[in-house]
Amino acid sequence: MSDEIPGYRMKICIINGSPKDNSVTLRLAREFCRELNAEATVINLKDIKLKNCNGCMGCYHGDRCVIRDDLDSVMDAVASSDLAVFASPTYLFNVSTLMKVFIDRTANWGHKSPLCGKPSVMVSTADGTGAEDCIAYMKKAAYFTGSLPIGSVYCYLYEFKDKTRIIRQKRRCAKKVGEFFRMKTYKPGFDYLYHFNIKRSYIITARKRYYDEYVSWMKMESGKRYFYPAGKYVIKISPLKKLFSLMVSFFFFFGYKHSGKNRRASTS
Ligand SMILES: Cc1cc2nc3c(=O)[nH]c(=O)nc-3n(C[C@H](O)[C@H](O)[C@H](O)COP(=O)(O)O)c2cc1C
């Protein structure tokens, strides 16, 4: 896949949030990887030791989650892959419990940003409704980490009878991934820029409360830019999107400041 090393096979890390042994979601994720002719490592969250987040906020201040289990090695596997695939069955219009625990426990990615510039793809399956919502949620979670979501593949179980749409979707997503790796350019959409600027405004206004997070944010220079640093990838933001970003930052920056004053007034 890479045009830098001939014969190089892209390394994909699939994080599967299904609690089942014969997971349909994993099947779909694997089929997608086959389209890319890539080497895929599968991490089934059900098979690893993954404790629930205890809400201590340690990840906001330290380098890693304070809970000791298998999470660190999984995070390293994702960080060292060329493409991260987040696969989850749809549970009530959202991700599965296992995937939600994983997302909560990896909140540190959003503060220390080792996933900045890491391309990602979201995969989901559902019986009949809600897979789009599940994909949208995983995408938002990826936005928080600075990863670059390239596309998604999802399907409903009844579609397995006539796989035409699934095949088309898998191919379209694989094509997008191929193009991304050849071009090495990413154009964040308005939704991503919206999330980035809300986060940026919050980190700057809440810097007294979460000083460590603010310091690491400023170190990676995100505080000064329109977007996360993306390593070897070129981020393209049109003038219209830059204007949009400035407006979002402006409104949220003053919004947070104002809400802080209100909170102080109401609690005194
Ligand atoms: C707790 C629970 C909630 C579910 N919620 C939904 C839902 O909201 N919409 C839907 O279409 N299917 C729902 N399903 C069905 C699964 O999404 C579906 O069977 C999925 O393909 C299973 O994937 P897996 O084999 O990878 O685990 C739910 C299943 C469970 C166990």
The ligand as an ORCA input file, in Angstrom:
! r2SCAN-3c Opt
* xyz 0 1
  C     -27.715     -5.117     24.088
  C     -27.913     -5.122     22.591
  C     -28.398     -3.992     21.986
  C     -28.620     -3.981     20.609
  N     -29.103     -2.852     20.038
  C     -29.372     -2.845     18.711
  C     -29.932     -1.685     18.089
  O     -30.146     -0.646     18.694
  N     -30.196     -1.741     16.775
  C     -29.999     -2.876     16.031
  O     -30.296     -2.856     14.862
  N     -29.430     -3.961     16.580
  C     -29.123     -3.991     17.898
  N     -28.545     -5.101     18.470
  C     -28.136     -6.224     17.608
  C     -26.645     -6.159     17.243
  O     -26.251     -4.871     16.889
  C     -26.331     -7.068     16.049
  O     -26.762     -8.362     16.297
  C     -24.865     -7.055     15.684
  O     -24.729     -7.413     14.338
  C     -24.037     -8.009     16.514
  O     -22.700     -7.929     16.107
  P     -21.613     -8.964     16.627
  O     -21.974    -10.318     16.080
  O     -20.331     -8.470     16.072
  O     -21.639     -8.927     18.119
  C     -28.307     -5.134     19.839
  C     -27.803     -6.258     20.460
  C     -27.607     -6.273     21.820
  C     -27.022     -7.503     22.486
*
